[in-house]
Amino acid sequence: MVACIPYYQCRTHVRRAVQSLLDQTHRNITVVVVNDNDPEQPWDLLEDIRDPRLVRFSLLVNHGPYFANAVVLNASTAPYFLIQDADDWSASTRVATLLERLESEGSDLAISAQPQYVEYGHGNKVLDVRWATVSCNCMEGRRFVVRPRVAPEFAYRVPHAGLFRSNSIRRVGGYYGGFRIAYDTLLTNLILMTGRVSHVAQPLYYRLVRPESLTHSPLTGFRSAHARKVHRAIVALYRRCFSWYSEYLAGRVDSRRLGEVIRGSIARNISASDSHQLAMETQRLKQALRTCGLESS
């Protein structure tokens, strides 16, 4: 199993994120921290950690967290891929619990409930707990309720901070779709079109709400002009993929053809320059993993 921690301007929290993965009860895990070309690299914060399962890697150009995840996914041969943001942390049983559910249900992604918190004085204050319940109503109106069925309307149905089968992500075009924000919402919808999602009601993944994050920043947050532009582009991609998913449900195309169309739609949204950078960074990380003796982790 491999886990990616994309890092950018998160010095205060990255060590906790890393340590929470190294302290998992499931020990067979490689943790790759990817510095997304932040001039203030985090390596001094992690230099005393001698755990051989920890890999440090720096991108040559800043591309955003989905690109960093894609580099790690593409460079690794691990059958499972775990999402972990640098400002969040995982309960010690997160990996073991999600892996057991993934395998027992034969699913493609396993996720858990996620407490949201803010830093408050010398501690943390929980705001709410998201993704704690499941609704089989694909048009469910409540926010942050897991909806394992897709519908014509694009919606946030499943969070991406979970444990994937690596090949399930590859089947829908990989982890990078040409966007810096919001792509995870499309990705999980594509997973629902091509596979299954498992849910664990137990809170296992703890999310920090901070104003400077991509989700809440004035420049990239969900109320920004950039976010609205990205949303329109993602909705267009979703509608194209959903139209083919409808053909699949009607028996007019098979699962292989559905996967081909989805992968092609995602690939066309990635610029030639980004594709070149992704291939180059993937090769660099492959070499780094070989050097560490982790190429088959």
C-alpha positions in Angstrom: 0.0 0.0 0.0 1.2 3.5 -0.8 0.0 6.8 0.7 0.6 10.2 -0.7 0.8 13.4 1.4 0.9 16.4 -1.0 2.6 19.3 0.8 2.4 23.1 0.2 2.5 25.8 2.8 1.5 23.5 5.6 4.6 23.5 7.9 2.6 23.6 11.2 0.7 20.4 10.5 2.6 18.1 8.1 4.5 16.2 10.8 1.3 15.1 12.5 -0.1 13.9 9.2 3.0 11.8 8.5 3.3 10.4 12.0 -0.4 9.4 12.0 0.3 7.2 9.0 3.5 5.7 10.2 1.7 4.9 13.5 -1.0 2.8 11.7 -1.8 -0.6 13.1 -1.5 -1.8 9.5 2.3 -1.6 9.0 2.7 -2.5 5.3 2.5 1.1 4.1 4.8 3.4 2.2 4.3 7.1 2.9 5.4 9.5 0.2 5.5 13.2 1.1 5.5 15.2 -2.0 6.7 18.8 -1.7 4.7 20.7 -4.4 7.6 23.1 -5.2 7.1 25.0 -2.0 10.2 27.1 -1.3 9.8 26.4 2.4 10.4 22.7 2.1 9.2 20.5 5.0 12.3 18.2 5.2 13.8 19.8 8.3 10.5 19.0 10.1 10.9 15.3 9.2 14.6 14.8 9.2 14.7 12.9 12.6 12.2 10.3 11.3 14.3 7.3 10.4 11.4 5.0 9.4 12.3 3.4 6.0 8.7 3.5 4.9 8.9 7.3 4.6 9.9 8.7 1.2 10.6 12.4 0.6 10.1 13.8 -2.9 10.1 17.3 -4.4 8.3 18.3 -7.6 10.2 20.7 -9.9 7.1 22.8 -10.6 4.0 23.5 -8.5 0.9 21.7 -10.0 -1.5 21.2 -7.1 -2.4 18.1 -4.9 -4.1 16.0 -7.6 -1.0 16.1 -9.8 1.1 15.1 -6.7 -1.3 12.2 -6.1 -1.0 11.1 -9.7 2.8 11.1 -9.7 2.8 8.7 -6.7 0.0 6.5 -8.1 1.8 6.2 -11.4 5.2 5.6 -9.9 4.0 2.8 -7.5 3.0 -0.8 -8.2 1.1 -1.0 -4.9 -2.4 -2.4 -5.2 -3.9 0.1 -2.8 -3.7 3.9 -2.7 -4.4 6.0 0.3 -5.3 9.8 0.4 -4.0 11.9 3.2 -3.8 15.7 3.2 -0.9 17.4 5.0 -3.1 19.3 7.4 -5.3 16.4 8.4 -4.6 13.2 10.4 -5.7 9.6 10.6 -6.9 7.5 13.5 -4.4 4.6 14.1 -6.8 2.0 12.8 -7.9 3.9 9.7 -6.0 1.8 7.2 -6.7 -1.5 8.7 -10.4 -0.8 9.0 -10.8 0.6 5.5 -8.7 -2.3 4.0 -10.9 -4.9 5.7 -14.1 -3.2 4.4 -12.6 -2.8 0.9 -11.7 -6.5 0.7 -14.8 -8.0 2.4 -17.1 -6.0 0.1 -15.0 -6.2 -3.0 -15.3 -2.5 -3.5 -13.1 0.1 -5.3 -13.0 2.8 -2.6 -13.5 2.7 1.1 -14.2 5.9 3.1 -15.2 6.8 6.7 -16.9 9.5 8.6 -14.8 12.7 8.9 -14.9 15.1 11.9 -14.2 18.7 10.8 -12.4 20.8 13.3 -10.7 24.2 13.8 -7.7 25.1 16.0 -9.0 26.6 19.1 -6.6 28.1 21.7 -4.2 25.2 22.6 -6.5 22.5 21.2 -9.0 21.6 18.6 -12.8 22.3 18.4 -15.0 19.9 16.4 -17.4 21.7 14.1 -19.3 18.7 12.8 -18.9 15.1 11.6 -19.4 14.7 7.8 -20.0 11.5 5.8 -21.3 9.6 8.8 -24.5 8.3 7.1 -25.5 6.7 3.8 -28.6 7.5 1.6 -29.7 5.3 -1.3 -31.6 8.3 -2.6 -29.4 9.5 -5.4 -31.1 12.9 -5.3 -30.6 13.3 -1.5 -30.7 17.0 -0.6 -28.6 17.0 2.6 -24.9 17.8 2.3 -22.1 15.4 3.2 -24.2 12.3 3.1 -22.7 9.4 1.2 -24.8 8.7 -1.9 -23.5 5.5 -3.6 -25.7 6.0 -6.8 -25.0 8.5 -9.5 -27.7 10.6 -11.3 -27.9 13.0 -14.2 -27.2 15.9 -11.8 -23.6 16.4 -10.8 -23.3 16.4 -7.0 -20.8 15.8 -4.2 -21.7 12.2 -3.4 -18.5 10.7 -1.8 -15.3 12.2 -0.4 -12.0 11.2 -1.9 -10.1 11.0 1.3 -10.1 7.2 1.6 -8.5 4.0 0.4 -8.7 3.2 -3.3 -7.8 0.1 -5.3 -5.0 1.6 -7.5 -6.3 0.0 -10.7 -9.8 1.5 -10.1 -8.4 5.0 -10.3 -6.4 4.1 -13.4 -9.6 2.7 -15.0 -11.1 6.2 -14.9 -8.1 8.1 -16.1 -5.9 8.5 -13.1 -5.7 11.1 -10.3 -5.0 14.2 -12.4 -7.6 15.6 -14.8 -6.0 19.0 -15.5 -7.5 20.8 -12.5 -6.0 22.2 -9.3 -9.2 22.2 -7.4 -12.5 20.3 -7.2 -11.4 17.3 -9.3 -11.9 14.9 -6.4 -15.7 15.3 -6.7 -15.6 14.2 -10.3 -13.2 11.4 -9.6 -15.4 9.8 -7.0 -18.4 10.1 -9.2 -16.5 8.3 -11.9 -15.6 5.6 -9.4 -19.3 5.2 -8.7 -20.0 4.8 -12.5 -17.4 2.0 -12.8 -17.4 0.3 -9.4 -18.5 0.4 -5.8 -17.8 2.4 -2.7 -17.7 1.1 0.9 -18.6 3.2 3.9 -17.4 3.0 7.5 -19.5 5.0 9.9 -16.7 5.3 12.5 -14.8 8.6 12.4 -11.3 7.7 11.1 -10.1 10.8 9.2 -9.8 14.2 10.9 -10.0 17.3 8.7 -8.6 20.7 9.7 -10.6 23.7 8.4 -8.2 26.6 7.8 -8.8 29.8 5.7 -5.6 29.5 3.7 -6.4 26.0 2.3 -7.3 25.6 -1.4 -10.9 24.9 -0.4 -11.3 28.1 1.6 -8.9 30.6 0.0 -10.5 33.7 -1.5 -8.7 32.9 -4.8 -9.6 29.2 -5.1 -12.4 28.6 -2.6 -15.8 27.5 -3.6 -17.2 31.1 -3.9 -14.3 32.3 -6.1 -14.5 33.1 -9.8 -11.9 30.4 -10.5 -13.9 27.8 -8.6 -17.0 28.7 -10.7 -15.1 28.3 -13.9 -13.7 25.0 -12.9 -17.1 23.8 -11.8 -18.6 24.5 -15.2 -15.8 22.5 -16.9 -16.1 19.6 -14.5 -19.9 19.5 -14.9 -19.4 19.3 -18.7 -17.0 16.4 -18.3 -19.5 14.7 -15.9 -22.4 15.0 -18.3 -20.4 13.5 -21.1 -19.3 10.5 -18.9 -22.8 10.1 -17.5 -24.3 9.9 -21.0 -22.1 6.9 -21.7 -22.8 5.5 -18.3 -26.5 5.6 -19.3 -25.7 3.7 -22.4 -23.9 1.2 -20.3 -26.9 0.7 -18.0 -29.1 0.2 -21.1 -26.7 -2.5 -22.3 -25.7 -0.7 -25.4 -22.0 -0.5 -24.4 -19.9 -2.8 -22.1 -17.8 -1.8 -19.1 -14.6 -1.9 -21.2 -16.0 0.7 -23.6 -17.3 2.8 -20.8 -13.8 2.9 -19.2 -12.2 3.8 -22.6 -14.6 6.8 -23.0 -14.0 8.1 -19.5 -10.2 7.8 -19.8 -10.3 9.5 -23.1 -12.5 12.4 -21.8 -10.1 13.0 -18.9 -6.9 12.7 -21.1 -8.2 15.3 -23.5 -8.6 17.8 -20.6 -4.9 17.5 -19.7 -2.5 19.8 -21.6 0.5 18.4 -23.5 2.8 20.3 -21.1 1.1 18.8 -18.0 1.2 15.3 -19.6 5.0 15.7 -20.2 5.6 17.0 -16.7 3.5 14.1 -15.2 5.5 11.5 -17.1 8.9 13.1 -16.2 8.0 13.4 -12.5 6.7 9.9 -12.4 10.1 8.6 -13.8 11.9 10.6 -11.2 9.9 9.2 -8.4 10.2 5.6 -9.7 14.0 6.1 -9.5 13.7 7.4 -6.0 11.6 4.4 -5.0 14.1 2.0 -6.5 16.9 3.7 -4.6 14.9 3.1 -1.4 14.2 -0.5 -2.4 10.4 0.3 -2.5 9.6 -0.1 -6.2 7.1 -2.9 -5.5 5.7 -1.5 -2.3 
